[in-house]
Amino acid sequence: MRRVLLALITIIVVASLAAVGTYAGFIDTETSEGNILEAGTLDLFLENPTGVGASLGHGVLRTWHYENLPSG
């Protein structure tokens, strides 16, 4: 009987800790004011100075251009 009671108390304590941790994660709020997100252009050039392997080639694979993206 004592082992059953000890196991039951252990299960209750572990479940309570898990519930409190989960609840704390859901009610936590953070604010970040005055920050700015900026993007620009990156020109990346690759060279193969050792001459080993295939040629890297030249050219643009894909270009993305977005304007007035909504926040959120």
N, CA, C and O atoms as a printed pandas DataFrame, in Angstrom:
     atom_number atom_name residue_name chain_id  residue_number  x_coord  y_coord  z_coord
0              1         N          MET        A               1    0.824   -1.197    0.000
1              2        CA          MET        A               1    0.000    0.000    0.000
2              3         C          MET        A               1    0.866    1.257    0.000
3              4         O          MET        A               1    0.531    2.259   -0.632
4              5         N          ARG        A               2    1.992    1.183    0.726
5              6        CA          ARG        A               2    2.868    2.340    0.811
6              7         C          ARG        A               2    3.491    2.661   -0.550
7              8         O          ARG        A               2    3.626    3.833   -0.901
8              9         N          ARG        A               3    3.868    1.645   -1.316
9             10        CA          ARG        A               3    4.460    1.848   -2.643
10            11         C          ARG        A               3    3.448    2.469   -3.605
11            12         O          ARG        A               3    3.802    3.319   -4.422
12            13         N          VAL        A               4    2.207    2.048   -3.506
13            14        CA          VAL        A               4    1.161    2.599   -4.365
14            15         C          VAL        A               4    0.936    4.073   -4.032
15            16         O          VAL        A               4    0.804    4.904   -4.931
16            17         N          LEU        A               5    0.895    4.393   -2.749
17            18        CA          LEU        A               5    0.699    5.775   -2.322
18            19         C          LEU        A               5    1.874    6.655   -2.755
19            20         O          LEU        A               5    1.666    7.780   -3.208
20            21         N          LEU        A               6    3.097    6.159   -2.622
21            22        CA          LEU        A               6    4.279    6.900   -3.042
22            23         C          LEU        A               6    4.277    7.118   -4.558
23            24         O          LEU        A               6    4.631    8.200   -5.027
24            25         N          ALA        A               7    3.885    6.112   -5.315
25            26        CA          ALA        A               7    3.800    6.244   -6.773
26            27         C          ALA        A               7    2.733    7.263   -7.161
27            28         O          ALA        A               7    2.943    8.057   -8.077
28            29         N          LEU        A               8    1.605    7.250   -6.483
29            30        CA          LEU        A               8    0.526    8.193   -6.768
30            31         C          LEU        A               8    0.955    9.628   -6.463
31            32         O          LEU        A               8    0.664   10.537   -7.241
32            33         N          ILE        A               9    1.632    9.839   -5.358
33            34        CA          ILE        A               9    2.121   11.175   -5.007
34            35         C          ILE        A               9    3.154   11.652   -6.026
35            36         O          ILE        A               9    3.145   12.820   -6.415
36            37         N          THR        A              10    4.033   10.767   -6.455
37            38        CA          THR        A              10    5.041   11.115   -7.458
38            39         C          THR        A              10    4.390   11.521   -8.771
39            40         O          THR        A              10    4.803   12.500   -9.392
40            41         N          ILE        A              11    3.390   10.787   -9.193
41            42        CA          ILE        A              11    2.681   11.110  -10.433
42            43         C          ILE        A              11    1.989   12.462  -10.322
43            44         O          ILE        A              11    2.016   13.248  -11.270
44            45         N          ILE        A              12    1.378   12.740   -9.195
45            46        CA          ILE        A              12    0.694   14.018   -8.994
46            47         C          ILE        A              12    1.687   15.179   -9.016
47            48         O          ILE        A              12    1.408   16.217   -9.617
48            49         N          VAL        A              13    2.837   15.018   -8.372
49            50        CA          VAL        A              13    3.847   16.082   -8.344
50            51         C          VAL        A              13    4.391   16.346   -9.745
51            52         O          VAL        A              13    4.513   17.501  -10.152
52            53         N          VAL        A              14    4.719   15.292  -10.484
53            54        CA          VAL        A              14    5.258   15.453  -11.836
54            55         C          VAL        A              14    4.218   16.092  -12.755
55            56         O          VAL        A              14    4.556   16.975  -13.544
56            57         N          ALA        A              15    2.973   15.666  -12.667
57            58        CA          ALA        A              15    1.913   16.244  -13.495
58            59         C          ALA        A              15    1.693   17.714  -13.141
59            60         O          ALA        A              15    1.453   18.532  -14.028
60            61         N          SER        A              16    1.773   18.052  -11.870
61            62        CA          SER        A              16    1.604   19.445  -11.450
62            63         C          SER        A              16    2.723   20.322  -11.995
63            64         O          SER        A              16    2.467   21.427  -12.474
64            65         N          LEU        A              17    3.961   19.841  -11.927
65            66        CA          LEU        A              17    5.086   20.609  -12.463
66            67         C          LEU        A              17    4.962   20.799  -13.970
67            68         O          LEU        A              17    5.262   21.877  -14.483
68            69         N          ALA        A              18    4.527   19.777  -14.674
69            70        CA          ALA        A              18    4.342   19.888  -16.121
70            71         C          ALA        A              18    3.237   20.889  -16.451
71            72         O          ALA        A              18    3.368   21.673  -17.392
72            73         N          ALA        A              19    2.161   20.866  -15.687
73            74        CA          ALA        A              19    1.053   21.795  -15.931
74            75         C          ALA        A              19    1.475   23.233  -15.663
75            76         O          ALA        A              19    1.126   24.130  -16.430
76            77         N          VAL        A              20    2.213   23.464  -14.598
77            78        CA          VAL        A              20    2.666   24.821  -14.272
78            79         C          VAL        A              20    3.637   25.323  -15.337
79            80         O          VAL        A              20    3.560   26.485  -15.736
80            81         N          GLY        A              21    4.542   24.477  -15.801
81            82        CA          GLY        A              21    5.483   24.873  -16.845
82            83         C          GLY        A              21    4.792   25.194  -18.151
83            84         O          GLY        A              21    5.155   26.156  -18.827
84            85         N          THR        A              22    3.810   24.404  -18.510
85            86        CA          THR        A              22    3.055   24.658  -19.734
86            87         C          THR        A              22    2.263   25.949  -19.618
87            88         O          THR        A              22    2.232   26.744  -20.558
88            89         N          TYR        A              23    1.637   26.162  -18.501
89            90        CA          TYR        A              23    0.859   27.383  -18.278
90            91         C          TYR        A              23    1.760   28.614  -18.350
91            92         O          TYR        A              23    1.383   29.623  -18.947
92            93         N          ALA        A              24    2.940   28.538  -17.750
93            94        CA          ALA        A              24    3.868   29.666  -17.772
94            95         C          ALA        A              24    4.302   29.983  -19.196
95            96         O          ALA        A              24    4.484   31.152  -19.539
96            97         N          GLY        A              25    4.469   28.976  -20.019
97            98        CA          GLY        A              25    4.849   29.205  -21.413
98            99         C          GLY        A              25    3.760   29.888  -22.206
99           100         O          GLY        A              25    4.059   30.668  -23.110
100          101         N          PHE        A              26    2.520   29.622  -21.899
101          102        CA          PHE        A              26    1.413   30.218  -22.642
102          103         C          PHE        A              26    1.085   31.637  -22.200
103          104         O          PHE        A              26    0.550   32.409  -22.996
104          105         N          ILE        A              27    1.387   32.006  -20.962
105          106        CA          ILE        A              27    1.024   33.342  -20.495
106          107         C          ILE        A              27    2.181   34.327  -20.569
107          108         O          ILE        A              27    1.987   35.504  -20.266
108          109         N          ASP        A              28    3.376   33.894  -20.957
109          110        CA          ASP        A              28    4.533   34.770  -21.042
110          111         C          ASP        A              28    4.380   35.721  -22.222
111          112         O          ASP        A              28    4.087   35.286  -23.336
112          113         N          THR        A              29    4.576   37.009  -21.987
113          114        CA          THR        A              29    4.495   37.993  -23.071
114          115         C          THR        A              29    5.771   38.820  -23.090
115          116         O          THR        A              29    6.342   39.130  -22.044
116          117         N          GLU        A              30    6.203   39.166  -24.275
117          118        CA          GLU        A              30    7.382   40.004  -24.465
118          119         C          GLU        A              30    7.021   41.119  -25.432
119          120         O          GLU        A              30    6.206   40.926  -26.333
120          121         N          THR        A              31    7.621   42.274  -25.247
121          122        CA          THR        A              31    7.421   43.378  -26.177
122          123         C          THR        A              31    8.776   43.827  -26.698
123          124         O          THR        A              31    9.784   43.768  -25.994
124          125         N          SER        A              32    8.778   44.266  -27.920
125          126        CA          SER        A              32    9.996   44.761  -28.555
126          127         C          SER        A              32    9.616   46.003  -29.350
127          128         O          SER        A              32    9.021   45.907  -30.424
128          129         N          GLU        A              33    9.958   47.149  -28.821
129          130        CA          GLU        A              33    9.543   48.401  -29.442
130          131         C          GLU        A              33   10.743   49.118  -30.056
131          132         O          GLU        A              33   11.870   49.006  -29.572
132          133         N          GLY        A              34   10.475   49.853  -31.128
133          134        CA          GLY        A              34   11.500   50.682  -31.731
134          135         C          GLY        A              34   12.514   49.940  -32.580
135          136         O          GLY        A              34   13.573   50.491  -32.881
136          137         N          ASN        A              35   12.231   48.732  -32.969
137          138        CA          ASN        A              35   13.160   47.972  -33.798
138          139         C          ASN        A              35   12.806   48.125  -35.268
139          140         O          ASN        A              35   11.646   48.336  -35.623
140          141         N          ILE        A              36   13.804   48.017  -36.104
141          142        CA          ILE        A              36   13.623   48.181  -37.543
142          143         C          ILE        A              36   14.188   46.955  -38.248
143          144         O          ILE        A              36   15.285   46.490  -37.939
144          145         N          LEU        A              37   13.423   46.449  -39.192
145          146        CA          LEU        A              37   13.883   45.341  -40.027
146          147         C          LEU        A              37   14.215   45.902  -41.397
147          148         O          LEU        A              37   13.370   46.510  -42.054
148          149         N          GLU        A              38   15.456   45.694  -41.822
149          150        CA          GLU        A              38   15.876   46.201  -43.120
150          151         C          GLU        A              38   16.433   45.064  -43.952
151          152         O          GLU        A              38   16.947   44.074  -43.432
152          153         N          ALA        A              39   16.316   45.236  -45.252
153          154        CA          ALA        A              39   16.883   44.270  -46.183
154          155         C          ALA        A              39   17.602   45.044  -47.271
155          156         O          ALA        A              39   17.308   46.216  -47.508
156          157         N          GLY        A              40   18.516   44.406  -47.911
157          158        CA          GLY        A              40   19.270   45.080  -48.957
158          159         C          GLY        A              40   19.633   44.109  -50.060
159          160         O          GLY        A              40   18.960   43.101  -50.277
160          161         N          THR        A              41   20.702   44.433  -50.747
161          162        CA          THR        A              41   21.162   43.620  -51.863
162          163         C          THR        A              41   22.506   43.014  -51.498
163          164         O          THR        A              41   23.371   43.695  -50.946
164          165         N          LEU        A              42   22.679   41.765  -51.798
165          166        CA          LEU        A              42   23.937   41.075  -51.554
166          167         C          LEU        A              42   24.428   40.507  -52.874
167          168         O          LEU        A              42   23.756   39.688  -53.501
168          169         N          ASP        A              43   25.604   40.950  -53.285
169          170        CA          ASP        A              43   26.246   40.382  -54.468
170          171         C          ASP        A              43   27.301   39.404  -53.979
171          172         O          ASP        A              43   28.267   39.801  -53.327
172          173         N          LEU        A              44   27.122   38.149  -54.287
173          174        CA          LEU        A              44   28.023   37.104  -53.823
174          175         C          LEU        A              44   28.751   36.517  -55.023
175          176         O          LEU        A              44   28.125   36.012  -55.955
176          177         N          PHE        A              45   30.067   36.588  -54.991
177          178        CA          PHE        A              45   30.880   36.048  -56.073
178          179         C          PHE        A              45   31.728   34.912  -55.521
179          180         O          PHE        A              45   32.395   35.075  -54.499
180          181         N          LEU        A              46   31.708   33.774  -56.184
181          182        CA          LEU        A              46   32.490   32.618  -55.766
182          183         C          LEU        A              46   33.639   32.401  -56.732
183          184         O          LEU        A              46   33.479   32.520  -57.947
184          185         N          GLU        A              47   34.797   32.082  -56.179
185          186        CA          GLU        A              47   35.953   31.791  -57.004
186          187         C          GLU        A              47   36.468   30.405  -56.659
187          188         O          GLU        A              47   36.259   29.904  -55.554
188          189         N          ASN        A              48   37.136   29.805  -57.610
189          190        CA          ASN        A              48   37.727   28.487  -57.410
190          191         C          ASN        A              48   39.226   28.606  -57.681
191          192         O          ASN        A              48   39.687   28.212  -58.751
192          193         N          PRO        A              49   40.003   29.149  -56.717
193          194        CA          PRO        A              49   41.412   29.421  -56.979
194          195         C          PRO        A              49   42.273   28.166  -57.123
195          196         O          PRO        A              49   43.339   28.226  -57.737
196          197         N          THR        A              50   41.849   27.061  -56.586
197          198        CA          THR        A              50   42.671   25.852  -56.652
198          199         C          THR        A              50   42.518   25.123  -57.970
199          200         O          THR        A              50   43.366   24.300  -58.315
200          201         N          GLY        A              51   41.480   25.397  -58.704
201          202        CA          GLY        A              51   41.278   24.726  -59.979
202          203         C          GLY        A              51   40.754   23.308  -59.839
203          204         O          GLY        A              51   40.657   22.593  -60.836
204          205         N          VAL        A              52   40.415   22.884  -58.637
205          206        CA          VAL        A              52   39.925   21.527  -58.406
206          207         C          VAL        A              52   38.416   21.510  -58.572
207          208         O          VAL        A              52   37.734   22.402  -58.068
208          209         N          GLY        A              53   37.889   20.538  -59.253
209          210        CA          GLY        A              53   36.452   20.393  -59.390
210          211         C          GLY        A              53   35.909   21.117  -60.597
211          212         O          GLY        A              53   36.661   21.617  -61.434
212          213         N          ALA        A              54   34.599   21.166  -60.677
213          214        CA          ALA        A              54   33.929   21.777  -61.821
214          215         C          ALA        A              54   33.952   23.293  -61.709
215          216         O          ALA        A              54   34.140   23.846  -60.625
216          217         N          SER        A              55   33.763   23.945  -62.818
217          218        CA          SER        A              55   33.705   25.397  -62.857
218          219         C          SER        A              55   32.455   25.882  -62.125
219          220         O          SER        A              55   31.387   25.279  -62.229
220          221         N          LEU        A              56   32.604   26.971  -61.390
221          222        CA          LEU        A              56   31.464   27.517  -60.657
222          223         C          LEU        A              56   30.509   28.259  -61.575
223          224         O          LEU        A              56   29.317   28.343  -61.279
224          225         N          GLY        A              57   31.000   28.797  -62.675
225          226        CA          GLY        A              57   30.135   29.494  -63.618
226          227         C          GLY        A              57   29.742   30.870  -63.120
227          228         O          GLY        A              57   30.106   31.278  -62.017
228          229         N          HIS        A              58   28.995   31.574  -63.948
229          230        CA          HIS        A              58   28.551   32.925  -63.620
230          231         C          HIS        A              58   27.068   33.037  -63.925
231          232         O          HIS        A              58   26.551   32.314  -64.777
232          233         N          GLY        A              59   26.386   33.931  -63.240
233          234        CA          GLY        A              59   24.986   34.162  -63.544
234          235         C          GLY        A              59   24.134   34.278  -62.306
235          236         O          GLY        A              59   24.562   33.973  -61.192
236          237         N          VAL        A              60   22.926   34.724  -62.528
237          238        CA          VAL        A              60   21.951   34.881  -61.459
238          239         C          VAL        A              60   20.979   33.719  -61.539
239          240         O          VAL        A              60   20.379   33.472  -62.586
240          241         N          LEU        A              61   20.825   33.011  -60.442
241          242        CA          LEU        A              61   19.897   31.888  -60.436
242          243         C          LEU        A              61   18.464   32.354  -60.195
243          244         O          LEU        A              61   17.553   31.991  -60.939
244          245         N          ARG        A              62   18.270   33.162  -59.150
245          246        CA          ARG        A              62   16.929   33.653  -58.832
246          247         C          ARG        A              62   17.042   35.051  -58.243
247          248         O          ARG        A              62   17.998   35.368  -57.536
248          249         N          THR        A              63   16.068   35.866  -58.542
249          250        CA          THR        A              63   16.011   37.216  -57.991
250          251         C          THR        A              63   14.617   37.440  -57.421
251          252         O          THR        A              63   13.615   37.136  -58.068
252          253         N          TRP        A              64   14.561   37.974  -56.205
253          254        CA          TRP        A              64   13.291   38.292  -55.578
254          255         C          TRP        A              64   13.225   39.790  -55.351
255          256         O          TRP        A              64   14.212   40.413  -54.960
256          257         N          HIS        A              65   12.062   40.361  -55.596
257          258        CA          HIS        A              65   11.864   41.790  -55.361
258          259         C          HIS        A              65   10.483   41.983  -54.729
259          260         O          HIS        A              65    9.458   41.710  -55.353
260          261         N          TYR        A              66   10.474   42.452  -53.496
261          262        CA          TYR        A              66    9.223   42.683  -52.785
262          263         C          TYR        A              66    9.164   44.137  -52.345
263          264         O          TYR        A              66   10.181   44.715  -51.961
264          265         N          GLU        A              67    7.991   44.720  -52.401
265          266        CA          GLU        A              67    7.792   46.080  -51.910
266          267         C          GLU        A              67    6.591   46.117  -50.971
267          268         O          GLU        A              67    5.616   45.390  -51.161
268          269         N          ASN        A              68    6.675   46.958  -49.977
269          270        CA          ASN        A              68    5.573   47.215  -49.039
270          271         C          ASN        A              68    5.026   45.934  -48.423
271          272         O          ASN        A              68    3.820   45.688  -48.454
272          273         N          LEU        A              69    5.913   45.123  -47.867
273          274        CA          LEU        A              69    5.470   43.903  -47.201
274          275         C          LEU        A              69    4.744   44.258  -45.908
275          276         O          LEU        A              69    5.234   45.089  -45.143
276          277         N          PRO        A              70    3.599   43.655  -45.649
277          278        CA          PRO        A              70    2.886   43.939  -44.397
278          279         C          PRO        A              70    3.610   43.301  -43.215
279          280         O          PRO        A              70    4.194   42.225  -43.342
280          281         N          SER        A              71    3.568   43.958  -42.093
281          282        CA          SER        A              71    4.185   43.386  -40.901
282          283         C          SER        A              71    3.250   42.359  -40.294
283          284         O          SER        A              71    2.040   42.377  -40.525
284          285         N          GLY        A              72    3.827   41.474  -39.525
285          286        CA          GLY        A              72    2.985   40.530  -38.823
286          287         C          GLY        A              72    3.238   39.158  -39.221
287          288         O          GLY        A              72    2.598   38.239  -38.711
